[in-house]
Amino acid sequence: MPGAGRWWCRTLGFELVESSDGQHASRSHLLLRHPESGLVLRLRRGTPATGRPRYLSLRVESEQALRDWAAHLRRRGIPHSPPRDNGLEQWVSLTGPDDMRIELWWPRPPRAEPAAQHGAAQHGAAQHGA
């Protein structure tokens, strides 16, 4: 298995599903599956286009799952950012094979507007002819 495939398996726990050595480099690929989440990645072989940013963001199911991934990376000795939070989402960044930037992220659920404020705003708008 090429180095990128080994990295995904060793670092994030993916398993090899299929390895295809097509006649053309653009058709050669690896299929990797994460056994717990069911996420499937297809890694195409070949030379990446130069000058293009390489970025992948993988959504996790909860804030606890993000903390669990950060702990997993720490145990494996994989360099990564501390969990970051901008108020709308949290994420952990790391660098994958071929300098690909990878984020594991969790979006916070939208906050519900309190019913009393919502009703007051609608009432005020109705009084002013909105």
C-alpha positions, 0 to 999 in steps of 0.5 A, spaced: 500 500 500 502 506 498 505 511 503 498 515 503 494 509 504 498 507 510 498 514 513 490 514 513 490 507 516 495 508 521 493 515 523 485 515 523 484 507 523 481 506 516 482 499 513 483 498 506 477 496 501 480 496 494 486 497 491 486 498 483 492 499 479 489 501 472 492 502 466 492 509 466 495 513 473 488 517 473 484 510 474 489 508 479 486 508 486 485 506 493 478 505 497 479 506 504 473 505 509 473 507 517 470 501 520 466 505 526 463 511 522 462 508 515 466 513 511 469 511 505 475 515 502 478 514 495 485 516 494 487 517 487 494 516 485 498 520 480 501 527 481 497 532 484 496 539 481 501 544 483 500 550 486 493 548 488 491 548 496 490 541 498 485 541 504 480 536 507 475 537 512 471 531 516 465 532 520 465 529 527 458 527 530 459 531 537 464 535 541 466 529 545 468 525 539 472 531 537 476 531 544 476 523 543 480 524 536 484 529 539 486 524 544 487 519 539 492 523 535 496 525 541 496 517 543 499 516 536 504 522 537 501 525 531 502 532 530 496 537 531 493 543 533 490 544 540 482 544 539 480 551 537 473 554 537 470 560 534 464 560 537 460 557 531 464 550 530 470 547 533 476 543 530 483 540 530 488 541 524 493 536 522 497 535 516 496 529 512 500 525 506 503 530 501 502 536 505 494 535 505 491 540 510 486 536 514 481 538 519 476 534 524 471 539 525 464 539 529 459 545 528 455 547 534 448 546 533 444 553 532 442 557 538 434 557 538 432 564 539 428 565 546 420 565 544 419 571 548 424 575 545 422 573 538 415 575 540 417 582 542 420 583 536 415 581 532 410 585 536 414 591 535 415 590 528 407 590 527 406 596 531 411 600 526 408 598 520 413 593 518 
